[in-house]
Amino acid sequence: MRITVSVTNDLVIDQRVHKVCTSLMQNGFQVNLVGRKLKNSKSLERKYSTYRIKLFFNKNFLFYAEYNIRLFFYLLFTKTDAFLSNDTDSLVANYLASIFRRKPLVFDAHEMFPEIPELVNKKFIKWFWTKIEDCIFPKLKYAYTVCQSIADIYNRKYNINMQVVRNIPFTELITIADPPINPGKKKVLLYQGAVNIGRGIEWVIDAMPYLDDYVFYVVGDGDVLNELKTKVNNKHLEDRVVFTGRIPFEQLSGYTQIADIGINLLENMGLNYYYSLPNRIFDYIRNHIPILTVDFPEIRKIVAHYEVGTLINHFEPEFLAKTIRQMTVSGKNEKGFITANAELNWENESIILLQIIKKATHF
């Protein structure tokens, strides 16, 4: 059974899509993963097939339009028995290809796309993506998303049966024998993920003058990276706030395993953030890293239940610094991490994924 999986990124750092493709391959599917090729895209080594589309446009509406047009024609002629679309921005091409070819379509909503912070104040663009969902979502027979809150919203709105497959790591912990960072005697604060608006990174930067014995690593890339670098330079914190840029997920644990506290601070900039359950939460848990996180519903369910971090709603620099120091002194709840890691793993989570895929494909 051949299945074509598609997403709009360049595949290098997308852990969720890799886990999905790996599970499908391990269960007898022939997987072909499609993304896009950027000028700085690193080479890929995967056990499943990959294909990356080169585009003329890589920003804004022209990017989405060109990608979906090119993806549609690719899907129209590629050998496949089913389509798996990741996120609303790849859905149009997949939906049309599934109609033309009469092949089953499965949809993975990584987030509430029209509610991402970049679109909250762009009324027309938000309306456009909402209309795409209004047209296609009611017709989705096989769909899943990252948390129950988002599934509930879509199920009520469109009267569908969107299920939940959380973005949890594999059981096996990847350790790097020679970590890429050496903080010396300093404690390590770590943020890993997209460096975009509303991620709370600037709050930690503002707290760093009160944390002389800490270093803050920001692992990732995004729209506000240069803005944050300028902020760090203006505060003369270059030696204690380090931006690594994009790191392939195969190398990411080299940074995660060395951290003392994992950062997950988000602004309430719409439903997408408010109901988010980022994979970094589970990466921190897998590496037994106490989490400093915003107190949002889905995050609270995990962090409070297993007692693996501190939930906060205030982000003033001195308060953040005091909280970080208290977390360091208190240490970690090893029992909570052990319990969480025994219960939270991709092997368990992927059971639902495989049930959905097999039902869609009759495999």
SERO-294602 format. One line per field, with one value per residue (C-alpha): residue number from 1; x, y, z. Coordinates in nm, 3 decimals. Layout:
nutor	NUM;...
u	X;...
v	Y;...
w	Z;...
This chain:
nutor	1;2;3;4;5;6;7;8;9;10;11;12;13;14;15;16;17;18;19;20;21;22;23;24;25;26;27;28;29;30;31;32;33;34;35;36;37;38;39;40;41;42;43;44;45;46;47;48;49;50;51;52;53;54;55;56;57;58;59;60;61;62;63;64;65;66;67;68;69;70;71;72;73;74;75;76;77;78;79;80;81;82;83;84;85;86;87;88;89;90;91;92;93;94;95;96;97;98;99;100;101;102;103;104;105;106;107;108;109;110;111;112;113;114;115;116;117;118;119;120;121;122;123;124;125;126;127;128;129;130;131;132;133;134;135;136;137;138;139;140;141;142;143;144;145;146;147;148;149;150;151;152;153;154;155;156;157;158;159;160;161;162;163;164;165;166;167;168;169;170;171;172;173;174;175;176;177;178;179;180;181;182;183;184;185;186;187;188;189;190;191;192;193;194;195;196;197;198;199;200;201;202;203;204;205;206;207;208;209;210;211;212;213;214;215;216;217;218;219;220;221;222;223;224;225;226;227;228;229;230;231;232;233;234;235;236;237;238;239;240;241;242;243;244;245;246;247;248;249;250;251;252;253;254;255;256;257;258;259;260;261;262;263;264;265;266;267;268;269;270;271;272;273;274;275;276;277;278;279;280;281;282;283;284;285;286;287;288;289;290;291;292;293;294;295;296;297;298;299;300;301;302;303;304;305;306;307;308;309;310;311;312;313;314;315;316;317;318;319;320;321;322;323;324;325;326;327;328;329;330;331;332;333;334;335;336;337;338;339;340;341;342;343;344;345;346;347;348;349;350;351;352;353;354;355;356;357;358;359;360;361;362;363
u	0.000;0.157;0.081;0.198;0.250;0.286;0.373;0.483;0.816;1.152;1.130;1.459;1.321;0.966;0.968;0.594;0.589;0.900;0.738;0.421;0.619;0.833;0.531;0.361;0.675;0.718;0.360;0.395;0.320;0.541;0.585;0.671;0.711;0.679;0.794;0.970;1.335;1.490;1.825;1.969;1.792;2.020;2.043;1.809;1.872;1.547;1.449;1.141;1.126;1.136;1.081;1.119;0.967;1.170;0.964;1.003;0.821;0.885;0.679;0.321;0.028;0.236;0.424;0.107;-0.049;0.256;0.318;-0.039;-0.047;0.282;0.184;-0.151;0.011;0.268;-0.005;-0.209;0.054;0.254;0.196;0.000;-0.298;-0.375;-0.290;-0.195;-0.212;-0.039;-0.203;-0.450;-0.181;-0.132;-0.495;-0.627;-0.387;-0.448;-0.824;-0.845;-0.606;-0.812;-1.128;-0.975;-0.809;-1.075;-0.816;-0.868;-0.751;-0.631;-0.571;-0.333;-0.401;-0.080;-0.256;-0.559;-0.411;-0.639;-0.566;-0.187;-0.057;0.078;-0.281;-0.481;-0.467;-0.478;-0.852;-0.866;-0.596;-0.752;-1.092;-0.939;-0.795;-1.111;-1.315;-1.090;-1.154;-1.527;-1.536;-1.322;-1.339;-1.705;-1.607;-1.315;-1.381;-1.040;-0.867;-0.670;-0.495;-0.248;-0.474;-0.829;-0.920;-0.854;-1.031;-1.337;-1.354;-1.337;-1.576;-1.839;-1.791;-1.794;-1.971;-1.678;-1.485;-1.139;-0.932;-0.620;-0.261;-0.032;0.319;0.508;0.863;0.955;1.032;1.400;1.595;1.858;2.168;2.464;2.796;2.966;2.711;2.753;2.753;2.974;2.822;3.091;2.960;2.656;2.305;2.137;1.796;1.671;1.405;1.370;1.126;1.017;1.146;0.822;0.606;0.449;0.689;0.796;1.165;1.199;1.065;1.352;1.601;1.471;1.522;1.882;2.039;1.913;2.057;2.433;2.504;2.274;2.305;1.999;2.011;1.753;1.753;1.556;1.482;1.189;1.040;1.162;1.513;1.692;1.476;1.569;1.938;1.923;1.759;2.036;2.306;2.144;2.144;2.504;2.402;2.580;2.779;2.469;2.201;2.303;2.111;2.198;1.975;1.795;1.911;1.804;1.592;1.846;2.091;1.844;1.877;2.242;2.108;1.806;1.998;2.235;1.958;1.864;1.527;1.316;1.130;0.778;0.632;0.358;0.151;-0.224;-0.246;-0.541;-0.686;-0.397;-0.151;-0.404;-0.491;-0.144;0.046;0.397;0.622;0.898;0.699;0.737;1.101;1.180;0.997;1.179;1.511;1.396;1.419;1.194;0.965;0.893;0.571;0.266;-0.051;-0.268;-0.527;-0.364;-0.017;-0.152;-0.301;0.045;0.277;0.053;-0.057;0.298;0.446;0.730;0.744;0.618;0.311;0.311;0.096;0.332;0.635;0.802;1.185;1.252;0.963;1.088;1.441;1.317;1.103;1.394;1.619;1.351;1.315;1.691;1.700;1.394;1.542;1.334;1.061;1.226;0.925;0.703;0.939;0.965;0.586;0.534;0.788;0.635;0.292;0.373;0.541;0.489;0.451;0.128;0.015;0.065;-0.190;-0.467;-0.283;-0.255;-0.621;-0.721;-0.488;-0.587;-0.954;-0.909;-0.705;-0.866;-0.509
v	0.000;0.329;0.651;1.000;1.234;1.607;1.914;2.270;2.273;2.139;1.821;1.878;1.962;1.821;1.550;1.480;1.403;1.186;0.985;0.937;0.823;0.590;0.425;0.380;0.228;-0.008;-0.128;-0.221;0.102;0.232;0.598;0.894;1.224;1.550;1.893;2.194;2.267;2.587;2.740;2.649;2.314;2.044;1.699;1.427;1.067;0.881;0.515;0.617;0.804;1.186;1.449;1.826;2.077;2.381;2.701;3.048;3.202;3.118;3.377;3.491;3.411;3.342;3.069;2.891;2.927;2.801;2.513;2.386;2.410;2.223;1.974;1.908;1.814;1.601;1.416;1.384;1.172;1.003;0.635;0.619;0.456;0.730;1.087;1.222;1.602;1.786;2.115;2.336;2.494;2.165;2.056;2.212;2.018;1.694;1.730;1.803;1.517;1.277;1.380;1.353;1.020;0.878;0.798;0.823;1.136;1.155;1.491;1.579;1.919;2.021;2.336;2.560;2.722;3.029;3.104;3.121;3.455;3.564;3.570;3.691;4.057;3.991;3.971;3.887;3.618;3.466;3.473;3.305;3.009;2.980;2.954;2.677;2.486;2.564;2.413;2.103;2.007;1.894;1.644;1.494;1.133;1.062;1.330;1.375;1.656;1.720;1.765;1.713;2.084;2.146;1.822;1.927;2.267;2.121;1.838;2.079;2.327;2.081;1.776;1.547;1.284;1.438;1.221;1.295;1.185;1.386;1.481;1.257;1.120;0.756;0.563;0.534;0.834;0.953;1.069;1.250;1.132;1.464;1.745;2.048;2.298;2.337;2.588;2.535;2.609;2.801;2.661;2.613;2.749;2.604;2.701;2.475;2.530;2.799;3.147;3.324;3.593;3.523;3.248;3.436;3.427;3.802;3.763;3.531;3.765;4.050;3.830;3.737;4.047;3.897;3.553;3.601;3.232;3.110;3.085;3.081;2.873;2.940;2.644;2.717;2.973;3.193;3.529;3.722;3.575;3.890;4.110;3.902;3.907;4.286;4.292;4.072;4.294;4.608;4.451;4.328;3.971;3.804;3.579;3.453;3.430;3.196;3.148;2.820;2.851;2.548;2.211;1.880;1.685;1.401;1.638;1.824;1.598;1.706;2.042;1.915;1.668;1.938;2.176;2.246;2.409;2.386;2.703;2.702;3.052;3.157;3.471;3.426;3.539;3.333;2.986;2.816;2.908;2.887;2.525;2.422;2.119;2.170;1.873;2.052;1.975;1.604;1.641;1.808;1.532;1.259;1.415;1.474;1.853;2.058;2.283;2.651;2.697;2.911;2.791;2.698;2.415;2.136;2.209;2.215;1.868;1.724;1.938;1.955;1.591;1.453;1.739;1.797;2.175;2.514;2.686;3.066;3.355;3.644;3.724;4.029;3.997;3.983;3.743;3.512;3.520;3.442;3.154;3.009;3.020;2.855;2.576;2.521;2.498;2.269;2.024;1.781;1.535;1.220;1.006;1.229;1.208;0.830;0.792;1.035;0.862;0.522;0.643;0.903;0.759;0.754;0.376;0.410;0.726;0.586;0.310;0.564;0.693;0.344;0.268;0.580;0.510;0.143;0.229;0.489;0.260;-0.077;-0.204
w	0.000;-0.115;0.071;-0.023;0.272;0.209;0.413;0.324;0.513;0.396;0.611;0.798;1.144;1.131;1.398;1.382;1.011;1.048;1.327;1.122;0.816;1.025;1.186;0.850;0.700;0.996;0.945;0.581;0.396;0.118;0.214;-0.005;0.184;-0.013;0.103;-0.042;-0.118;0.019;-0.078;0.263;0.302;0.439;0.286;0.407;0.501;0.554;0.534;0.336;0.006;0.005;-0.261;-0.221;-0.463;-0.566;-0.573;-0.720;-0.424;-0.060;0.125;0.167;-0.062;-0.373;-0.188;-0.077;-0.420;-0.609;-0.369;-0.385;-0.766;-0.802;-0.533;-0.701;-1.033;-0.852;-0.664;-0.980;-1.153;-0.875;-0.801;-0.477;-0.310;-0.054;0.045;0.388;0.410;0.693;0.791;0.610;0.391;0.202;0.205;-0.117;-0.341;-0.153;-0.150;-0.523;-0.606;-0.394;-0.580;-0.927;-0.856;-0.624;-0.359;0.018;0.197;0.558;0.726;1.011;1.171;1.348;1.469;1.415;1.106;1.075;1.443;1.421;1.561;1.224;1.091;1.392;1.285;0.910;0.862;0.492;0.505;0.815;0.642;0.333;0.527;0.735;0.416;0.288;0.610;0.589;0.240;0.296;0.664;0.658;0.387;0.583;0.678;0.828;1.035;1.353;1.541;1.822;2.125;2.247;2.271;1.901;1.807;2.010;1.839;1.489;1.569;1.700;1.416;1.127;1.271;1.194;1.388;1.422;1.656;1.862;1.801;2.029;1.924;2.167;2.108;2.061;2.378;2.294;2.419;2.173;2.360;2.208;2.349;2.269;2.327;2.097;2.387;2.691;2.934;3.195;3.542;3.417;3.432;3.094;2.995;2.668;2.417;2.114;1.829;1.586;1.669;1.585;1.734;2.072;2.186;2.503;2.414;2.467;2.823;2.910;2.743;2.961;3.269;3.184;3.352;3.680;3.598;3.578;3.637;3.357;2.979;2.750;2.431;2.160;1.922;1.607;1.338;1.251;1.164;1.470;1.496;1.374;1.595;1.900;1.808;1.795;2.137;2.278;2.126;2.268;2.614;2.573;2.647;2.356;2.589;2.774;2.504;2.222;1.896;1.724;1.419;1.275;1.401;1.237;1.483;1.478;1.649;1.870;2.173;2.203;2.320;2.511;2.727;2.858;2.971;3.333;3.256;2.939;2.837;2.694;2.735;2.493;2.460;2.444;2.082;1.969;2.006;1.829;2.104;2.388;2.309;2.192;2.317;2.172;2.109;2.304;2.621;2.554;2.446;2.778;2.964;2.773;2.880;3.243;3.204;3.440;3.236;3.290;3.100;3.052;3.223;2.922;2.937;2.735;2.874;3.230;3.184;3.126;3.340;3.648;3.629;3.624;3.832;3.589;3.581;3.695;3.549;3.546;3.425;3.505;3.294;3.448;3.430;3.803;3.863;3.588;3.726;4.077;3.950;3.751;4.057;4.271;4.014;4.018;4.398;4.414;4.167;3.962;4.048;3.912;4.000;3.787;3.489;3.518;3.529;3.241;3.020;3.092;2.979;2.713;2.404;2.030;2.023;2.224;2.048;1.698;1.759;1.689;1.383;1.235;1.305;1.111;0.818;0.790;0.803;0.527;0.303;0.391;0.440
